[in-house]
């Protein structure tokens, strides 16, 4: 379990997250078991979906068909109580699509 240096606040960053302006890790949803959906923006400004388990393990979710250029990639938006990750991805033509990842 991650350390909580700020009282009840747990901080985390995904491996591979960029460190420049508008890069880094974004948490977008928390389910009742404390799994977290989100994404990170890497140094090339590509979006990468993530699922953080209640124990603190971060799993990158690489959606087949997601683009690899700047402003493209995958976004984890929400995680349901069963641990299914729901999100969107942007393909190489900059077209958006939805996805569902089962545990």
PLY file of the C-alpha trace (Angstrom):
ply
format ascii 1.0
element vertex 103
property float x
property float y
property float z
element edge 102
property int vertex1
property int vertex2
end_header
0.00 0.00 0.00
1.42 3.42 -0.91
2.49 5.79 1.81
0.05 8.58 2.64
2.33 11.56 3.21
-0.53 14.04 3.25
-2.81 12.51 5.87
-5.62 10.72 4.03
-4.29 11.55 0.57
-2.50 8.88 -1.46
-0.38 10.10 -4.33
0.85 8.00 -7.25
2.36 8.34 -10.70
2.38 5.77 -13.50
5.73 4.54 -14.76
6.33 6.13 -18.15
4.40 9.31 -17.39
5.98 12.44 -18.80
7.18 15.28 -16.59
6.67 18.32 -18.82
3.71 20.68 -19.02
0.37 18.84 -19.57
2.03 15.45 -19.02
1.79 13.09 -16.05
-0.81 10.86 -14.40
-4.57 11.57 -14.18
-7.01 9.67 -11.96
-10.55 9.84 -13.35
-12.68 7.42 -11.27
-12.67 5.37 -8.07
-14.89 2.31 -7.59
-16.22 1.00 -4.23
-13.24 -1.37 -3.84
-10.85 1.60 -4.36
-9.66 0.56 -7.83
-8.82 3.67 -9.86
-9.33 4.31 -13.58
-7.21 6.89 -15.31
-4.49 7.56 -17.81
-1.07 9.09 -18.16
0.44 11.31 -20.80
3.96 10.25 -21.77
6.92 12.34 -22.95
5.63 12.09 -26.56
2.19 13.44 -25.50
0.53 10.06 -26.13
-2.29 9.03 -23.78
-2.09 5.64 -22.04
-5.02 4.14 -20.07
-4.28 2.74 -16.60
-6.06 0.72 -13.93
-4.73 0.99 -10.36
-5.66 -1.87 -8.04
-6.69 -1.36 -4.40
-3.21 -2.66 -3.47
-1.48 0.04 -5.53
-0.39 -1.93 -8.62
-0.77 0.14 -11.81
-1.58 -1.78 -14.99
-1.19 0.05 -18.31
-3.99 -0.79 -20.75
-2.89 -0.64 -24.37
-6.01 -0.77 -26.51
-5.46 -2.41 -29.92
-5.99 0.20 -32.63
-5.11 3.19 -30.46
-2.91 5.74 -32.17
0.64 6.36 -31.04
1.02 9.98 -32.12
0.75 13.09 -29.98
-2.84 13.60 -28.81
-3.74 9.97 -29.57
-3.93 6.87 -27.39
-6.19 5.45 -24.67
-8.06 7.02 -21.75
-9.38 5.04 -18.77
-12.54 6.88 -17.74
-14.36 4.74 -15.18
-14.04 1.40 -13.40
-17.13 -0.53 -12.28
-17.42 -2.60 -9.06
-16.40 -5.75 -10.98
-13.12 -4.11 -12.06
-14.11 -3.55 -15.70
-12.34 -0.53 -17.17
-14.41 1.62 -19.50
-12.80 4.25 -21.65
-12.12 5.75 -25.01
-9.25 5.66 -27.44
-8.17 7.82 -30.34
-6.84 6.01 -33.40
-4.12 7.07 -35.86
-6.71 9.03 -37.88
-7.69 10.95 -34.71
-11.11 9.22 -34.57
-12.50 8.39 -31.11
-13.78 4.93 -30.13
-14.98 3.34 -26.89
-13.59 0.27 -25.11
-14.42 -2.09 -22.27
-11.63 -4.10 -20.62
-12.72 -7.00 -18.47
-10.57 -8.14 -15.50
0 1
1 2
2 3
3 4
4 5
5 6
6 7
7 8
8 9
9 10
10 11
11 12
12 13
13 14
14 15
15 16
16 17
17 18
18 19
19 20
20 21
21 22
22 23
23 24
24 25
25 26
26 27
27 28
28 29
29 30
30 31
31 32
32 33
33 34
34 35
35 36
36 37
37 38
38 39
39 40
40 41
41 42
42 43
43 44
44 45
45 46
46 47
47 48
48 49
49 50
50 51
51 52
52 53
53 54
54 55
55 56
56 57
57 58
58 59
59 60
60 61
61 62
62 63
63 64
64 65
65 66
66 67
67 68
68 69
69 70
70 71
71 72
72 73
73 74
74 75
75 76
76 77
77 78
78 79
79 80
80 81
81 82
82 83
83 84
84 85
85 86
86 87
87 88
88 89
89 90
90 91
91 92
92 93
93 94
94 95
95 96
96 97
97 98
98 99
99 100
100 101
101 102
